[in-house]
Amino acid sequence: MIIGLWHTSFTVENLDKSIPFYRDLLGLTLVHEQAQNNEYTRKLVGYPDANLKVAMFSIDGLDVGPSGHVLELVEYVSPKGLEVPEGTVHTRSAHLAFRVTDIFQTVHRLTEHGVAFKSEIVAIQEGRNKGGYTVYFKDPDGITLELVQPPSKERV
């Protein structure tokens, strides 16, 4: 029986480039970094020569449960993989959405730091989030992320 979420994970090309983006620009808290060059990890990921660098992030004020983090970034030191196509249209693609209080201010600040957005901010006009705002943007590896400002009366 599933009882909760542990974390979301993305594979990145260069962890040293990704950490400042998620920590300094997005404001996530870096809670732990570790090297994973061991038999347990090789068995888990299914690569006999796996050597990983990992960074774990939390969001201040969010109950992250016993794992202590909500986002994990993984760099494969070895083996080196192939890049998958960018974009959310491809099978097996994923994205992560962050809730914000002021999407306009957040987009302005990120734009000033060179973050690439896929569109202007979009007003949500249908469905359960009608009255809110959303926008997709990209991290340094081209991973799609989303900002969402829920409607003023959030549904519980």
N, C-alpha and C positions, 0 to 999 in steps of 0.2 A: 504494500500500500504506500503510495506517495504521500508524504506528510509536509512537504515544503520544497523550497528551492535552496540549493547550495551556492551556486554561482553561474555566471555566463562566462564563456571563454572565447577569445579570438587569438588566432595565430598571427603574429606580426613578423616583419622582416628584421627589425632592429629594435630591441627593447629599450636601448638607451635613447633612441629617438622618440619612442612612444610614451615613455614615462612622463617626460615634461608636458606633453600634449594633454594627457589625461589628468595629471596632477595640477599643473600650473594653469592651463587654459580652461579645462572643464571643472576644476576645483574638487576632484575626487581626492580622497586621502589614501596615500600609498601606505598600506599596513604591513607589507612583507615582500621581500625579494628572496628568491632561493635558486640555487642550481639543482637540477635534477639529472644527475648522471649516475644512475643506479639501476640495478636489475628490476626492481619494482616498477619503475617508470617505463623501462623497455618492455616489460610484459604488458603494462597498461595500454600503452600507445601502439604496440604491435610492430615496433621497429627495433631490430636487434642492436643497432648502433645509436639509439636515441640518446641525445645529450641536450637538455633543455635549460633555458633560463626563464624564470617565471616571476611575474610581478602581480600582486594582489591589491585590489582597491576596495574601499568602502565609500559610502556617502554619509557625511556627517548628519546625525539626527535620525538616520534610518536604522531600524532594527534589522541587523544583518544575520541574526541567529548565531548558532554555534560555529559556523565557518569563519566568521569575522570579516567576510568580504562578499561583494556582489559581482565583481568583475575580475577576471584573471586574464592576463596577457601572457602569451607563450611565444618565445623565440626558439626555434629549432636550430641549435648550433650544428647538429647533425641528426639525421640526414637533412640535406637541404631539399625543400620541396619546390614545386612549380607554382607560379602565381595562378590563381583562378581569375576568371574575368570579373571586372568590377560591375556592380549594379545589382539591384534586387530582383531583376527579372530571371536570373539564372537559378535553376534547380540547385538546392543545397546552399543558396545564399542566405544570409541572415542579417538582421540589424538589431540594434539596441536603442530603445527610446528612453530619454531622460525627461522627467517632469520638471518644469521650471515655473517660477512665479511671474516672470516678466520676459516673455520670449523676444520682444522687440529690443530690449536692453541687452539681452544675452547674445542675440544675433549681431547687433552692432559691435559689441566688444570682441566677439570671435572674428568678425570680418576685419576689424582693425588689426588683428594678428594673422591675417592671411588665410583663414580657414575658408575652404571652398564649399559653397552651398549649391544644392541641385536646383533650387528655385528661390523665389521670394517667399516670405511667410504666407502660408495658406490659411484662410479662414475655413474652419470645419463647418460645413453647411448641412450635413446629413448625419444620421446615426446617433449613437449614444454619446458622442463627444461634441455634438452640435453646439456651436457657440464658443468653442475653443479655437486654438491656433496650433499649427504644426509646420515643421520644415525638416527636410533631410539635409545632412551635411556629411563630409568625409573626414576621416582621421588621416594621419600621415601615410598609411598604407592603402588608402582608398576604401576602407571599410565604411559602410553606410551606418551613420548614427542619426538619431532623430531627436528633435526637441519638441515637447508637447506642453502647451499651456492649456490645462483643462478649462472647461466652462467655469464661470464664476461660482456656480453651485455644483461642486463635484459630487458625482454619484458615489455612494459608499458600497 
